[in-house]
């Protein structure tokens, strides 16, 4: 008699496995790069057979897609929380501290730069990264529109898009600085970022 699969317990178990594989792959990508990492290496790091890896992910590109999806979910949740704040602008400035710290983390920076580097030479990965970016920027634009309208501003789509791109560039640029200058003064960068975000969101158009 075959075992009966209980969906209520199988789904959490499957997600736990995917998380385990994703964490192992992230570590391997950081250490060896995307092309220098094999499924066998990920299998060893995850402590499971290659068959188990392929059961959950078709290939390395599918793992990257999952990593990107997790990052996107986190960022969409963040922007939704910001829009729900009583003072959206103050909330964005306060959460800027977390953004600076996260992007200056060497492990986070190394992984994200590896994914972007692969996107620059792999059209499939580029499509995944760009689709996620469009959603993220769209949500950030909506957040900026919310706080700007509350302050009495009526901005064009181009202006809102420019603000969102500038903020994204500021934070993503920290990943390169984290690699080039690991001794960067984080407290001072946080102080400057809070001022820059405030000035950008307060400008008149």
Residue pairs with C-beta under 8 A, 6 or more apart in sequence:
14 56
17 48
17 52
17 56
18 56
18 57
18 66
20 46
20 47
20 48
21 42
21 46
21 48
21 52
21 53
21 56
21 57
21 63
22 63
22 66
22 67
22 70
23 46
24 42
24 45
24 46
24 47
25 37
25 42
25 45
25 46
25 60
25 63
25 67
26 67
26 111
27 45
28 37
28 41
28 42
28 45
29 37
29 64
29 111
29 114
29 115
30 107
30 110
30 111
30 114
31 37
32 41
33 114
34 60
34 64
34 114
34 115
34 117
34 118
35 118
37 60
39 50
39 53
39 54
39 59
39 60
40 50
42 53
42 60
42 63
43 49
43 50
43 52
43 53
46 52
46 53
57 63
57 66
61 122
61 124
61 125
61 128
64 115
64 118
64 125
64 128
65 128
67 111
67 115
68 115
68 128
68 129
68 132
69 132
71 132
72 132
72 135
72 136
75 136
75 139
76 135
76 136
76 139
78 95
79 136
79 139
79 140
79 142
79 143
80 139
81 91
82 88
82 91
82 92
82 95
82 143
83 142
83 143
83 146
85 91
88 143
88 146
88 147
88 150
89 147
89 151
89 198
89 201
89 202
92 143
92 147
92 197
92 201
93 194
93 197
93 198
93 201
96 190
96 193
96 194
96 197
97 190
97 193
97 194
99 171
99 193
100 171
100 174
100 186
100 189
100 190
100 193
101 186
101 190
102 108
103 109
103 171
103 172
103 174
103 175
103 178
104 174
104 175
104 177
104 178
104 184
104 186
104 189
105 178
106 178
106 179
106 182
108 175
109 174
109 175
109 176
109 178
109 179
110 179
112 172
112 175
113 175
113 176
113 179
115 125
115 129
116 129
118 125
119 125
119 126
119 128
119 129
119 130
120 126
136 168
137 161
137 164
137 165
137 168
140 164
140 167
140 168
141 160
141 161
141 163
141 164
144 160
144 163
144 164
144 167
144 201
145 155
145 160
147 201
148 155
148 160
148 201
151 202
153 204
153 205
155 163
155 205
156 205
159 205
163 200
163 201
166 200
167 197
167 200
170 193
170 196
170 197
174 189
177 184
178 184
